Amino acid sequence: MAGDYYELLGVPRDATTQDIKRAFRQIARECHPDVAGVDTAAVDRFKNCRRAYETLMDPVARARYDRRGQRRREGGSFFDAFYKASAGAPRQRTGPSFAGHASGGPAAPKKKQAKASGNDVGLDDLFNDFGEFGFGKGRSQRDPTAARPRQHRPEPGRDVSIELDVGRAIAKGGGSVTAVYYRMQRSDSWRPGATDPGLIRVQDIADVRIIPGTRDGEVLRERGLGDAGPWGGAYGDLVARVRLVGDERPKPKPVAEPEPETVEVPQPGSVPDHIDLDISIPEAVLGGRVELQTPSGKVRLSIPPATSSGARLRLKGKGTQGADLYVVLRIVVPRSLDDESRDLIEKFALLNPDDPRGG
């Protein structure tokens, strides 16, 4: 893959895991195959950024990647280091000249070279130093009698099952929900033929597509987003069981101190004694207690939840000369609304599509 992992995600090299997660989530929302469609460039970018995210989120894989990057920036490839290590040693003749061999003369004994303190570097040292690049140990360190490592066959990865909370509005109209979960990911350093299964546990994110009309308890499946298979096996699936949450109508709050004398009555033919009382929208929807001045003195009137404008409440014995008093409720709408309040009202209308005219 071309490009630096940090540059692909657009984060600095000292970025925290939260920074990396936030950057990848933004890229996923722009380049995910479900969004990009046939845009191959966006799909390729998503795949590359996903590999960068998986590497940098794992502390061991990220440390190994940073060490490699440091060596590359310092010109520290294997062959550069080999030539740098050997360039400082002066060439010395340790035997007879070529002409001496051609004439058939006796070969002079080889003189043992004195090792220079700065040039005491052999192939074994270089292979050991750069074992991370796939060379492993030098030939002189290998045991010819050792048995060859067992070759494991790839095994398919397991499915990952999660509970996915989905809002009722999204379940009804469709959309996507971001899932955060743990799964087994293939290590960036794993190569075919390795003796270890090459798996590491990482925290991943995925946008699960919600089709319109999704019901509570329904099972959704995202291919290839489960556990990686050991020894190079295929990935399992992400299995999400939908759990509908939120967007429910608030339940009526119980009245802390019910007043038996406050009861709703049908429309009377004639109202002997009544007063009008203005209430707010929250008081009409959620209920409340309002202080009211009556001919018999001040009282605290309990307004039941879900009270409509024009409702009449009777207060026994609170009218003139001990008669019953009828209170006619009138809902008062604010003259102006700020943007946030308007958005909340629009959302309330979407979640409560009841037609008061019965249409």
Wavefront OBJ file of the C-alpha trace (Angstrom):
o trace
v 0.000 0.000 0.000
v 1.379 3.415 -0.961
v 1.426 6.320 1.422
v 2.121 6.912 5.072
v -0.562 5.630 7.475
v -0.630 8.882 9.432
v -0.916 10.958 6.251
v -3.723 8.733 4.951
v -5.779 9.367 8.095
v -4.703 13.014 8.336
v -3.415 12.784 11.922
v -0.034 13.640 13.485
v 2.357 10.912 14.565
v 1.620 11.557 18.239
v -2.160 11.260 17.702
v -4.156 9.499 20.400
v -6.401 6.521 19.706
v -9.410 8.814 19.985
v -7.929 11.108 17.291
v -7.304 8.116 15.030
v -10.785 6.716 15.622
v -12.404 10.090 14.950
v -10.433 10.572 11.701
v -11.255 7.100 10.381
v -14.927 7.468 11.218
v -15.073 10.664 9.147
v -13.354 8.946 6.202
v -15.656 5.942 6.511
v -18.698 8.173 6.272
v -17.351 9.646 3.023
v -15.786 6.609 1.323
v -17.638 3.556 2.682
v -18.691 1.238 -0.197
v -22.329 1.748 0.744
v -21.839 5.471 0.178
v -19.242 5.496 -2.614
v -21.104 3.009 -4.792
v -19.165 2.530 -8.055
v -16.518 5.129 -7.209
v -13.487 2.831 -7.210
v -11.135 5.575 -6.042
v -13.212 6.174 -2.920
v -13.503 2.432 -2.261
v -9.716 2.007 -2.590
v -9.151 4.918 -0.256
v -11.494 3.346 2.302
v -9.606 0.031 2.132
v -6.224 1.743 2.544
v -7.439 3.903 5.418
v -8.991 0.869 7.073
v -5.645 -0.931 7.022
v -3.955 2.164 8.455
v -6.621 2.403 11.179
v -6.278 -1.257 12.146
v -2.495 -0.941 12.409
v -2.391 2.306 14.397
v -5.124 1.226 16.820
v -3.055 -1.788 17.932
v -0.189 -0.659 20.245
v 2.196 -3.449 19.185
v 1.553 -3.079 15.450
v 1.809 0.718 15.712
v 5.163 0.563 17.530
v 6.537 -1.811 14.892
v 5.257 0.440 12.097
v 6.816 3.522 13.719
v 10.198 1.748 13.992
v 10.083 0.838 10.324
v 9.158 4.367 9.359
v 12.045 5.762 11.402
v 14.517 3.476 9.661
v 13.154 4.382 6.244
v 13.433 8.080 7.009
v 17.034 7.571 8.113
v 17.843 5.579 4.964
v 17.970 2.443 7.074
v 16.988 -0.300 4.631
v 18.727 -3.664 4.946
v 20.985 -3.121 1.962
v 21.844 0.456 2.975
v 22.868 -0.777 6.401
v 24.877 -3.646 4.871
v 26.900 -1.366 2.664
v 27.321 1.240 5.375
v 28.646 -1.417 7.739
v 31.059 -2.882 5.202
v 32.197 0.335 3.529
v 34.369 1.407 6.434
v 36.562 -1.752 6.401
v 39.711 -1.267 4.225
v 40.498 -4.041 1.780
v 43.670 -6.002 2.610
v 45.464 -8.719 0.707
v 45.457 -11.877 2.778
v 47.042 -14.265 0.295
v 49.226 -14.485 -2.808
v 48.545 -12.508 -5.930
v 46.593 -13.885 -8.855
v 49.818 -14.361 -10.788
v 51.222 -16.534 -7.998
v 48.308 -18.939 -8.341
v 48.616 -19.039 -12.103
v 52.277 -20.044 -11.941
v 51.417 -22.962 -9.652
v 53.577 -21.718 -6.825
v 52.734 -22.563 -3.250
v 50.045 -20.534 -1.700
v 51.185 -18.365 1.156
v 49.444 -18.936 4.455
v 46.638 -16.548 5.189
v 47.296 -14.003 7.841
v 44.671 -13.488 10.476
v 43.315 -9.961 10.231
v 43.126 -7.838 13.286
v 39.562 -6.727 13.863
v 38.993 -2.998 13.825
v 36.827 -1.825 16.687
v 34.549 0.107 14.377
v 34.183 -2.528 11.674
v 33.401 -5.668 13.705
v 30.116 -6.305 11.833
v 29.244 -9.636 10.250
v 26.299 -10.954 8.240
v 24.863 -12.648 11.317
v 24.786 -9.310 13.140
v 23.072 -7.629 10.206
v 20.471 -10.374 9.850
v 19.763 -10.222 13.583
v 19.433 -6.456 13.545
v 17.066 -6.494 10.576
v 15.125 -9.639 11.375
v 11.901 -7.641 11.425
v 12.190 -7.174 7.674
v 11.669 -10.854 7.018
v 15.267 -12.152 6.937
v 15.196 -13.885 10.321
v 18.412 -15.476 11.560
v 21.561 -15.876 9.483
v 22.565 -19.186 7.954
v 25.217 -19.804 10.567
v 22.588 -19.654 13.317
v 20.154 -22.127 11.755
v 20.093 -25.681 13.013
v 20.073 -28.011 9.958
v 18.692 -30.816 12.106
v 15.723 -28.813 13.358
v 12.313 -29.945 12.146
v 10.477 -27.700 9.702
v 7.605 -25.734 11.299
v 4.139 -27.147 10.843
v 2.182 -25.531 8.062
v -1.313 -24.562 9.197
v -4.206 -24.353 6.815
v -6.291 -21.171 6.793
v -9.444 -21.407 8.887
v -12.561 -19.251 8.454
v -13.169 -16.518 11.019
v -16.119 -16.483 13.374
v -19.140 -14.213 13.232
v -19.335 -11.413 15.793
v -22.778 -10.918 17.372
v -23.799 -7.596 18.923
v -26.920 -5.787 20.137
v -27.541 -2.679 18.031
v -29.652 0.166 19.434
v -31.701 1.754 16.643
v -33.981 4.755 17.039
v -37.572 4.176 16.011
v -37.491 7.004 13.484
v -34.451 5.479 11.721
v -36.012 2.015 11.836
v -39.151 3.401 10.208
v -37.555 5.552 7.498
v -34.185 3.825 7.022
v -30.626 5.080 7.413
v -27.453 3.856 9.090
v -26.252 3.367 12.667
v -22.585 3.363 13.739
v -21.641 0.242 15.693
v -18.579 0.105 17.967
v -17.446 -3.412 18.817
v -14.426 -5.679 19.359
v -13.216 -8.312 16.934
v -10.118 -10.312 15.980
v -8.097 -8.546 13.287
v -5.222 -9.955 11.226
v -1.902 -8.526 12.355
v -0.131 -6.268 9.868
v 3.119 -8.169 10.479
v 1.669 -11.623 9.768
v 2.863 -13.394 6.631
v 1.817 -16.716 5.012
v 3.803 -19.604 6.475
v 4.124 -18.062 9.928
v 3.645 -20.408 12.869
v 1.349 -18.055 14.812
v -2.290 -17.526 13.756
v -1.600 -13.796 13.296
v -4.612 -12.408 15.152
v -4.927 -9.398 17.441
v -7.975 -8.026 19.266
v -8.983 -4.509 18.197
v -11.870 -2.131 18.671
v -13.566 -1.461 15.353
v -16.376 0.724 14.032
v -18.840 0.006 11.243
v -21.856 1.751 9.753
v -24.705 -0.776 9.727
v -27.322 -0.097 7.069
v -30.911 0.056 8.360
v -33.604 -0.602 5.770
v -37.004 1.100 6.117
v -39.458 -0.856 8.216
v -36.866 -2.615 10.380
v -38.515 -4.233 13.394
v -37.393 -4.852 16.945
v -35.410 -8.092 17.246
v -34.603 -8.277 13.541
v -31.131 -9.610 12.692
v -28.900 -7.705 10.257
v -25.715 -9.141 8.731
v -22.689 -7.239 7.394
v -20.382 -9.460 5.331
v -16.675 -9.594 6.174
v -16.831 -7.425 9.312
v -16.466 -10.256 11.847
v -13.362 -12.027 13.196
v -10.402 -12.673 10.926
v -9.666 -16.332 10.275
v -6.443 -17.749 11.800
v -3.474 -18.366 9.486
v -4.893 -16.176 6.741
v -8.478 -17.446 6.782
v -11.481 -15.495 5.541
v -13.293 -12.977 7.726
v -16.558 -13.788 9.437
v -19.633 -11.547 9.462
v -20.968 -8.930 11.841
v -24.384 -10.073 13.088
v -26.406 -7.257 14.666
v -29.685 -7.851 16.499
v -31.816 -4.703 16.368
v -33.123 -3.220 19.598
v -35.520 -0.313 19.075
v -34.955 2.477 21.583
v -36.116 6.024 22.287
v -38.541 8.152 20.316
v -41.428 7.069 22.544
v -44.139 9.318 23.855
v -43.466 10.384 27.425
v -45.502 8.518 29.978
v -47.838 10.644 32.113
v -46.235 11.668 35.347
v -48.155 10.703 38.470
v -49.514 13.627 40.470
v -47.599 13.844 43.716
v -50.526 15.260 45.673
v -53.828 14.495 43.936
v -56.687 16.817 44.713
v -59.989 14.928 44.837
v -61.946 18.095 44.221
v -60.228 18.663 40.853
v -62.061 16.577 38.268
v -62.709 16.932 34.568
v -66.386 17.305 33.724
v -68.293 17.211 30.437
v -69.490 20.388 28.764
v -72.230 21.762 31.018
v -75.403 23.273 29.659
v -74.891 26.367 31.756
v -71.901 27.411 33.771
v -72.959 29.157 37.001
v -69.476 30.324 37.969
v -66.292 29.974 35.936
v -62.912 31.594 35.199
v -60.444 31.225 32.289
v -56.899 29.975 32.926
v -54.033 30.291 30.414
v -51.510 27.417 30.397
v -48.331 26.783 28.414
v -47.694 24.008 25.889
v -45.446 22.012 28.283
v -48.102 22.244 31.014
v -50.763 21.014 28.599
v -48.646 18.086 27.352
v -46.873 16.999 30.530
v -49.257 18.292 33.193
v -48.410 20.425 36.199
v -49.654 22.456 39.149
v -50.737 26.077 38.812
v -51.564 28.552 41.573
v -55.018 30.060 41.043
v -56.949 32.850 42.797
v -60.595 31.909 43.463
v -63.430 33.697 45.291
v -62.609 31.424 48.239
v -58.867 32.169 48.195
v -55.755 30.802 46.512
v -55.607 27.145 45.514
v -53.111 24.957 43.618
v -54.843 23.460 40.623
v -53.552 20.130 39.212
v -53.540 19.990 35.412
v -53.645 16.390 34.103
v -51.167 15.393 31.354
v -52.383 15.563 27.720
v -54.956 18.280 28.460
v -56.519 19.976 25.419
v -57.466 23.617 25.117
v -61.058 24.251 26.247
v -61.072 21.528 28.897
v -63.091 22.382 32.034
v -62.047 21.510 35.565
v -64.415 21.764 38.553
v -63.364 22.988 41.985
v -66.009 22.039 44.507
v -67.106 24.835 46.802
v -64.503 27.314 45.511
v -66.918 29.622 43.689
v -69.068 32.480 44.921
v -70.899 31.715 48.200
v -69.544 28.180 48.293
v -70.741 27.216 44.815
v -68.709 25.064 42.475
v -66.127 26.873 40.354
v -65.384 25.793 36.771
v -61.921 26.517 35.347
v -61.710 26.685 31.524
v -58.185 25.940 30.255
v -56.738 27.772 27.280
v -53.342 26.820 25.730
v -51.215 29.851 24.875
v -48.659 29.468 22.046
v -45.450 31.578 22.141
v -45.417 34.488 19.695
v -41.847 33.732 18.514
v -39.540 30.713 18.544
v -35.758 30.427 18.353
v -34.161 28.013 15.872
v -33.485 25.301 18.444
v -37.064 25.350 19.733
v -38.378 25.235 16.179
v -36.221 22.145 15.434
v -37.564 20.438 18.553
v -41.162 21.184 17.586
v -40.571 19.817 14.066
v -39.034 16.656 15.498
v -41.995 16.300 17.880
v -44.363 16.572 14.919
v -42.488 13.829 13.061
v -42.564 11.508 16.040
v -46.247 12.198 16.789
v -48.095 12.258 13.438
v -51.560 12.268 15.048
v -54.169 14.316 13.211
v -56.315 16.235 15.754
v -59.015 16.634 13.079
v -59.266 12.860 12.613
v -58.053 12.922 8.998
l 1 2 3 4 5 6 7 8 9 10 11 12 13 14 15 16 17 18 19 20 21 22 23 24 25 26 27 28 29 30 31 32 33 34 35 36 37 38 39 40 41 42 43 44 45 46 47 48 49 50 51 52 53 54 55 56 57 58 59 60 61 62 63 64 65 66 67 68 69 70 71 72 73 74 75 76 77 78 79 80 81 82 83 84 85 86 87 88 89 90 91 92 93 94 95 96 97 98 99 100 101 102 103 104 105 106 107 108 109 110 111 112 113 114 115 116 117 118 119 120 121 122 123 124 125 126 127 128 129 130 131 132 133 134 135 136 137 138 139 140 141 142 143 144 145 146 147 148 149 150 151 152 153 154 155 156 157 158 159 160 161 162 163 164 165 166 167 168 169 170 171 172 173 174 175 176 177 178 179 180 181 182 183 184 185 186 187 188 189 190 191 192 193 194 195 196 197 198 199 200 201 202 203 204 205 206 207 208 209 210 211 212 213 214 215 216 217 218 219 220 221 222 223 224 225 226 227 228 229 230 231 232 233 234 235 236 237 238 239 240 241 242 243 244 245 246 247 248 249 250 251 252 253 254 255 256 257 258 259 260 261 262 263 264 265 266 267 268 269 270 271 272 273 274 275 276 277 278 279 280 281 282 283 284 285 286 287 288 289 290 291 292 293 294 295 296 297 298 299 300 301 302 303 304 305 306 307 308 309 310 311 312 313 314 315 316 317 318 319 320 321 322 323 324 325 326 327 328 329 330 331 332 333 334 335 336 337 338 339 340 341 342 343 344 345 346 347 348 349 350 351 352 353 354 355 356 357 358 359
